[in-house]
Amino acid sequence: MRALVAVCLLLSGCTLDRSGEVDELPDVAVDPPVIEASSDIAVEPAADLSVDEPAVDVQNEPAATEADAPPEAEEACEPTTCAAKGVECGTVSDGCGADLSCGTCEGGAICSAAGKCCQPKTCGDLGAACGDADDGCGQTLDCGTCPLPKQPCVLNKCEACVPDDCNALLPLCNYQPDGCGKTVYCSCPSGQTCNNGTCCKPKTCADMGNACGTLYDGCGSTISCGCPYGQDCYQNACCAPKKCSDFPGQCGDLYDGCGDTVYCGCAYGEACFQGKCCTPKKCTELSPSCGSLYDQCGGTVSCSCPYGETCSQGTCCKPKSCTEMHPLCGPLYDGCGGPLNCGCAYGEVCYQQQCCTPLKCVDNGWNCGTPPDGCGGTLSCGTCSSGKVCAQNKCQ
């Protein structure tokens, strides 16, 4: 809009100063303004302007009040240039919120932080043999280290090498590099040994505490350590084995706690059964049982029976006599699993295992025939005389 007003004023021969007053332009030839293609202000062609338009009489116009003035538009931002900022390379801000590319450097030069092309120096250019050096362009050069480990770098120069002595090399021992390309032989202080190039103080048995056997001394070797009196070495540890007194009521082969066993017996009259002391039963305690009996302590005891008794099926038994079996007779059992053969008294016969007294002819008035004797046999009572017959074992 401001550009359009300016064009109008130019065409009418007037100018507008800072106070808003319009001045007459001198009679000079004014060429039409040339608008750069790079300008950020877009100017529309004044298609509606005409020379036939009546000129505006600014002086006759009533004075505009502050309330009638249009709001002032924000001024356009004019971006800066690389040359204006004195920048030769890199990217900078154009002052209007965009980046401005200022190109690159050539011939191996680098762009410094200040935006200047700079040819960096090398360690050779600077004569620097070691350490860090400035390349002249704001960067740091690593010029390496001195060839010898103990050679100091002073102001980028390798100074004379100062070799290490044995005191400086402790705890190292044997042949060691001195830091200046040579070796030095170093021994260890008293009481120490050299182990893999390092001084080491070997442990003693006292340092091992309760450990025993062949032990590592901490310096590449071994040491043999025993145990105090009364102790055994078990799994490289001193161990006090248990005694029978430590196992009250127990017996047999018992573990002593130190990798071995101790045999513990029992008191007189006791037997060891299932690791416990046990008093075996006696025959008097097992009566009336007899034979080979379990003594309740893992063993057996042979028990007999009192006089006149026999052992039948593990129990003492008194066999019966024929007198006690009467009137039974014949082959019998004595009540204790044994055989017994009993007869009968005089005048008796054994009939069906019972003693039986046979009948007599005279006792029954029999004088003929063969009647049964009542004990499984028959009687012969004779015959009748001539003229008589035998009826019911009697002659009639």
C-alpha positions as CSV (number, residue, x, y, z in Angstrom):
1,M,0.0,0.0,0.0
2,R,2.8,2.4,0.9
3,A,4.5,1.6,-2.4
4,L,1.3,2.4,-4.2
5,V,1.0,5.8,-2.5
6,A,4.6,6.5,-3.4
7,V,3.9,5.8,-7.0
8,C,1.0,8.1,-6.9
9,L,3.0,10.9,-5.4
10,L,5.7,10.5,-7.9
11,L,3.3,10.7,-10.7
12,S,1.7,13.8,-9.3
13,G,4.9,15.5,-8.6
14,C,4.7,15.5,-4.8
15,T,6.5,14.0,-1.8
16,L,5.4,13.1,1.7
17,D,7.8,14.0,4.5
18,R,7.9,12.3,8.0
19,S,5.3,14.8,9.3
20,G,2.8,13.9,6.7
21,E,3.1,17.3,4.8
22,V,3.1,17.0,1.1
23,D,5.9,19.0,-0.7
24,E,6.0,20.0,-4.3
25,L,8.7,18.2,-6.3
26,P,11.1,20.2,-8.4
27,D,10.7,20.1,-12.1
28,V,13.1,17.3,-12.8
29,A,12.7,14.5,-15.2
30,V,11.7,11.4,-13.2
31,D,12.1,8.1,-14.7
32,P,9.7,5.4,-13.7
33,P,11.0,3.5,-10.7
34,V,12.7,0.2,-11.3
35,I,11.7,-2.5,-8.9
36,E,14.4,-5.1,-8.3
37,A,13.4,-8.7,-9.0
38,S,15.0,-9.6,-5.6
39,S,12.8,-7.2,-3.7
40,D,10.6,-8.7,-1.0
41,I,7.8,-6.1,-1.8
42,A,5.3,-7.3,-4.4
43,V,3.9,-4.3,-6.4
44,E,0.7,-4.8,-8.3
45,P,0.5,-2.9,-11.6
46,A,-1.6,0.3,-11.2
47,A,-4.1,-0.7,-13.8
48,D,-6.7,1.8,-12.5
49,L,-4.4,4.9,-12.6
50,S,-5.2,7.3,-15.4
51,V,-3.7,10.7,-16.4
52,D,-7.3,11.9,-17.0
53,E,-8.0,11.5,-13.3
54,P,-8.5,14.9,-11.6
55,A,-5.6,15.8,-9.4
56,V,-6.1,15.7,-5.7
57,D,-5.9,19.1,-4.1
58,V,-4.1,18.1,-0.9
59,Q,-4.0,21.7,0.4
60,N,-7.8,22.1,0.1
61,E,-8.5,18.8,1.9
62,P,-9.6,19.1,5.5
63,A,-6.9,18.2,7.9
64,A,-7.1,14.5,8.9
65,T,-7.6,13.8,12.6
66,E,-5.6,11.2,14.5
67,A,-8.7,9.1,14.7
68,D,-9.1,9.1,10.9
69,A,-5.5,7.9,10.3
70,P,-5.2,4.2,9.1
71,P,-3.2,1.9,11.4
72,E,0.5,1.9,10.4
73,A,1.5,-1.4,8.9
74,E,4.6,-3.3,10.2
75,E,7.8,-2.4,8.4
76,A,9.1,-5.2,6.1
77,C,12.3,-7.1,7.2
78,E,15.2,-6.6,4.9
79,P,17.5,-9.7,5.0
80,T,21.2,-9.1,5.4
81,T,24.0,-10.5,3.1
82,C,27.1,-12.5,3.6
83,A,29.2,-9.5,2.6
84,A,27.4,-7.2,5.1
85,K,28.2,-9.7,7.9
86,G,31.8,-10.2,6.7
87,V,31.3,-13.9,6.3
88,E,33.1,-15.9,3.7
89,C,31.8,-19.4,4.2
90,G,29.3,-21.5,6.1
91,T,25.7,-20.7,7.0
92,V,24.5,-17.7,9.0
93,S,21.2,-16.2,9.9
94,D,19.9,-13.5,7.5
95,G,18.3,-11.6,10.3
96,C,14.8,-12.4,9.2
97,G,14.4,-15.9,10.5
98,A,16.0,-17.8,7.6
99,D,19.5,-19.3,6.9
100,L,21.9,-17.6,4.6
101,S,24.4,-19.9,2.8
102,C,27.8,-18.1,2.3
103,G,29.5,-20.9,0.3
104,T,32.4,-23.2,0.9
105,C,36.2,-22.9,1.0
106,E,38.6,-24.2,-1.6
107,G,42.1,-25.6,-1.8
108,G,41.9,-27.6,1.4
109,A,40.9,-24.5,3.5
110,I,38.3,-25.0,6.2
111,C,35.6,-22.7,7.4
112,S,36.4,-21.4,10.9
113,A,33.9,-20.6,13.6
114,A,34.1,-16.9,12.6
115,G,33.0,-17.8,9.0
116,K,36.4,-17.2,7.5
117,C,38.3,-19.6,5.1
118,C,41.4,-20.8,6.9
119,Q,44.2,-23.0,5.8
120,P,44.9,-25.4,8.8
121,K,48.5,-26.1,9.9
122,T,49.8,-29.6,10.3
123,C,52.0,-31.0,13.1
124,G,54.9,-30.8,10.6
125,D,54.1,-27.2,9.7
126,L,54.2,-26.3,13.4
127,G,57.3,-28.5,14.2
128,A,55.2,-30.3,16.9
129,A,56.5,-33.8,17.6
130,C,54.1,-34.7,20.4
131,G,51.1,-33.5,22.4
132,D,48.2,-31.3,21.3
133,A,48.7,-28.2,19.1
134,D,46.4,-25.5,17.6
135,D,46.1,-25.7,13.8
136,G,45.5,-22.0,13.6
137,C,41.9,-22.4,12.6
138,G,40.4,-23.1,16.0
139,Q,40.9,-26.8,15.9
140,T,43.2,-29.0,18.0
141,L,45.8,-31.3,16.4
142,D,46.9,-34.6,18.0
143,C,50.6,-34.8,17.3
144,G,51.0,-38.2,19.0
145,T,53.3,-39.3,21.8
146,C,57.1,-39.6,22.2
147,P,58.6,-42.9,21.0
148,L,59.7,-43.9,24.5
149,P,57.2,-44.4,27.4
150,K,59.2,-42.3,29.9
151,Q,60.2,-39.6,27.4
152,P,58.4,-36.3,28.5
153,C,56.6,-34.0,26.0
154,V,57.4,-30.4,26.7
155,L,55.9,-27.7,24.5
156,N,55.3,-30.2,21.7
157,K,59.0,-31.4,21.9
158,C,60.2,-34.8,23.1
159,E,62.8,-34.2,25.9
160,A,65.5,-36.6,27.1
161,C,64.1,-39.9,28.5
162,V,64.4,-40.5,32.3
163,P,64.5,-44.3,32.9
164,D,62.6,-45.9,35.9
165,D,64.7,-47.5,38.6
166,C,63.6,-50.4,40.8
167,N,62.1,-48.2,43.4
168,A,59.8,-46.6,40.8
169,L,58.9,-50.0,39.4
170,L,57.8,-51.6,42.7
171,P,55.9,-53.9,43.0
172,L,57.2,-55.2,39.7
173,C,60.2,-57.6,39.7
174,N,62.5,-59.6,37.5
175,Y,63.5,-58.0,34.2
176,Q,61.3,-55.0,33.5
177,P,61.4,-52.3,30.8
178,D,62.8,-49.0,32.2
179,G,60.6,-46.9,29.9
180,C,63.6,-45.7,27.9
181,G,64.1,-48.7,25.6
182,K,66.2,-50.8,28.1
183,T,65.5,-53.3,30.8
184,V,66.4,-53.4,34.5
185,Y,66.5,-56.4,36.8
186,C,64.7,-55.8,40.1
187,S,64.4,-58.2,43.1
188,C,61.8,-58.2,45.8
189,P,62.0,-57.0,49.4
190,S,62.8,-59.6,52.1
191,G,60.0,-62.0,52.8
192,Q,58.5,-61.6,49.3
193,T,58.9,-63.7,46.1
194,C,58.6,-62.7,42.5
195,N,55.4,-64.2,41.0
196,N,54.7,-63.5,37.3
197,G,56.7,-60.3,37.4
198,T,55.1,-59.0,40.6
199,C,56.4,-59.0,44.2
200,C,54.2,-61.2,46.4
201,K,54.2,-62.1,50.1
202,P,53.5,-65.8,50.4
203,K,50.9,-66.9,53.1
204,T,52.0,-69.0,56.0
205,C,50.1,-71.8,57.8
206,A,49.2,-69.2,60.5
207,D,47.6,-67.1,57.8
208,M,45.5,-70.1,56.6
209,G,43.4,-70.2,59.9
210,N,41.6,-73.6,60.1
211,A,42.7,-74.7,56.6
212,C,45.0,-77.7,56.3
213,G,46.6,-80.0,53.7
214,T,48.3,-78.8,50.5
215,L,47.2,-75.1,50.2
216,Y,47.9,-72.3,47.7
217,D,50.2,-69.7,49.2
218,G,48.8,-66.9,47.0
219,C,52.2,-66.5,45.2
220,G,52.2,-69.3,42.7
221,S,53.3,-72.1,45.0
222,T,51.8,-74.4,47.7
223,I,52.4,-75.0,51.4
224,S,51.6,-78.0,53.5
225,C,49.8,-77.3,56.8
226,G,48.8,-79.8,59.5
227,C,46.3,-79.7,62.3
228,P,46.5,-79.4,66.1
229,Y,46.8,-82.6,68.2
230,G,43.5,-84.5,68.3
231,Q,42.2,-83.1,65.0
232,D,42.1,-84.6,61.5
233,C,42.4,-82.8,58.2
234,Y,39.2,-83.3,56.3
235,Q,38.5,-81.6,53.0
236,N,41.3,-79.1,53.7
237,A,39.8,-78.1,57.1
238,C,40.9,-79.1,60.6
239,C,38.2,-81.2,62.2
240,A,37.9,-82.7,65.7
241,P,36.4,-86.2,65.3
242,K,33.6,-87.2,67.6
243,K,34.1,-89.9,70.3
244,C,31.8,-92.6,71.6
245,S,31.0,-90.4,74.5
246,D,29.5,-88.0,72.0
247,F,27.0,-90.7,71.0
248,P,25.1,-91.6,74.2
249,G,22.9,-94.7,73.8
250,Q,24.2,-95.3,70.3
251,C,26.4,-98.1,69.1
252,G,28.0,-99.7,66.0
253,D,30.0,-97.9,63.3
254,L,29.1,-94.2,63.7
255,Y,30.2,-91.2,61.5
256,D,32.7,-89.1,63.4
257,G,32.0,-85.9,61.5
258,C,35.5,-85.8,59.9
259,G,35.2,-88.3,57.0
260,D,35.7,-91.5,59.1
261,T,33.8,-93.8,61.4
262,V,34.2,-94.8,65.1
263,Y,33.0,-98.1,66.5
264,C,31.1,-97.9,69.7
265,G,30.1,-100.9,71.7
266,C,27.5,-101.4,74.5
267,A,27.7,-102.2,78.2
268,Y,28.1,-105.8,79.5
269,G,24.9,-107.8,78.9
270,E,23.7,-105.5,76.2
271,A,23.6,-106.0,72.4
272,C,23.8,-103.4,69.6
273,F,20.6,-103.4,67.6
274,Q,19.8,-100.9,64.8
275,G,22.4,-98.5,66.2
276,K,21.0,-98.6,69.7
277,C,22.1,-100.5,72.8
278,C,19.6,-103.1,73.8
279,T,19.1,-105.6,76.6
280,P,18.2,-109.1,75.2
281,K,15.3,-111.0,76.7
282,K,16.1,-114.1,78.8
283,C,14.3,-117.4,78.7
284,T,12.7,-116.7,82.1
285,E,11.2,-113.5,80.6
286,L,10.0,-115.3,77.5
287,S,8.3,-118.3,79.4
288,P,6.2,-120.3,78.6
289,S,7.7,-119.9,75.1
290,C,10.4,-122.3,74.2
291,G,12.7,-123.3,71.3
292,S,14.7,-120.7,69.3
293,L,13.1,-117.4,70.3
294,Y,13.7,-113.8,69.2
295,D,15.4,-111.9,72.0
296,Q,14.0,-108.5,70.8
297,C,17.5,-107.2,70.2
298,G,18.1,-108.7,66.8
299,G,19.2,-112.1,68.0
300,T,17.8,-115.5,69.2
301,V,17.9,-117.4,72.4
302,S,17.4,-121.2,72.8
303,C,14.9,-121.9,75.6
304,S,14.0,-125.4,76.9
305,C,11.1,-126.5,79.1
306,P,11.0,-127.6,82.8
307,Y,11.5,-131.2,83.6
308,G,8.5,-133.3,82.5
309,E,7.4,-130.8,79.9
310,T,8.1,-130.8,76.1
311,C,8.2,-127.9,73.6
312,S,5.2,-128.0,71.3
313,Q,4.8,-125.3,68.7
314,G,7.0,-122.8,70.7
315,T,5.2,-123.4,74.0
316,C,6.1,-125.6,76.9
317,C,3.6,-128.4,77.4
318,K,3.2,-131.2,79.9
319,P,2.2,-134.4,78.0
320,K,-0.6,-136.6,79.4
321,S,0.0,-140.2,80.6
322,C,-2.2,-143.3,79.8
323,T,-3.5,-143.1,83.3
324,E,-4.7,-139.6,82.6
325,M,-6.1,-140.7,79.3
326,H,-8.2,-143.7,80.8
327,P,-10.6,-145.0,79.7
328,L,-9.1,-144.1,76.3
329,C,-6.8,-146.6,74.7
330,G,-4.9,-147.4,71.6
331,P,-2.8,-144.9,69.6
332,L,-3.5,-141.5,71.1
333,Y,-2.0,-137.9,71.2
334,D,-0.4,-136.9,74.5
335,G,-1.8,-133.3,74.2
336,C,1.6,-131.9,73.3
337,G,1.8,-133.1,69.7
338,G,3.4,-136.4,70.6
339,P,2.1,-140.0,70.1
340,L,0.8,-142.1,73.0
341,N,-0.1,-145.8,72.9
342,C,-2.3,-146.9,75.8
343,G,-3.6,-150.3,76.7
344,C,-6.3,-151.4,79.1
345,A,-6.4,-153.0,82.5
346,Y,-6.3,-156.8,83.0
347,G,-9.6,-158.3,81.8
348,E,-10.4,-155.4,79.5
349,V,-10.1,-155.0,75.8
350,C,-9.7,-151.8,73.7
351,Y,-12.8,-151.3,71.6
352,Q,-13.2,-148.1,69.6
353,Q,-10.3,-146.5,71.6
354,Q,-12.3,-147.2,74.8
355,C,-11.3,-149.8,77.4
356,C,-14.2,-152.4,77.6
357,T,-14.9,-155.4,79.8
358,P,-16.3,-158.3,77.7
359,L,-19.5,-160.2,78.8
360,K,-19.2,-163.8,80.1
361,C,-21.5,-166.7,79.3
362,V,-21.9,-167.7,82.9
363,D,-22.7,-164.1,84.0
364,N,-25.7,-164.0,81.7
365,G,-26.9,-167.6,82.0
366,W,-25.9,-168.4,78.5
367,N,-25.1,-172.0,77.9
368,C,-25.2,-172.2,74.2
369,G,-24.6,-170.2,71.1
370,T,-22.2,-167.4,70.2
371,P,-23.6,-164.2,71.5
372,P,-21.6,-160.8,71.2
373,D,-19.3,-160.1,74.2
374,G,-20.2,-156.3,74.1
375,C,-16.7,-155.3,73.2
376,G,-16.7,-156.1,69.5
377,G,-16.1,-159.9,70.0
378,T,-18.2,-163.0,70.3
379,L,-18.6,-165.6,73.0
380,S,-18.7,-169.4,72.6
381,C,-21.2,-170.6,75.2
382,G,-21.3,-174.3,74.0
383,T,-24.0,-176.5,72.6
384,C,-27.1,-178.2,74.0
385,S,-27.3,-181.9,74.9
386,S,-29.3,-184.4,72.8
387,G,-32.9,-183.6,72.8
388,K,-32.5,-179.9,73.6
389,V,-32.4,-176.8,71.4
390,C,-30.6,-173.5,71.9
391,A,-32.9,-170.6,72.1
392,Q,-31.6,-167.1,73.1
393,N,-28.3,-168.7,74.1
394,K,-30.1,-171.0,76.5
395,C,-30.7,-174.8,76.1
396,Q,-34.4,-175.7,76.2
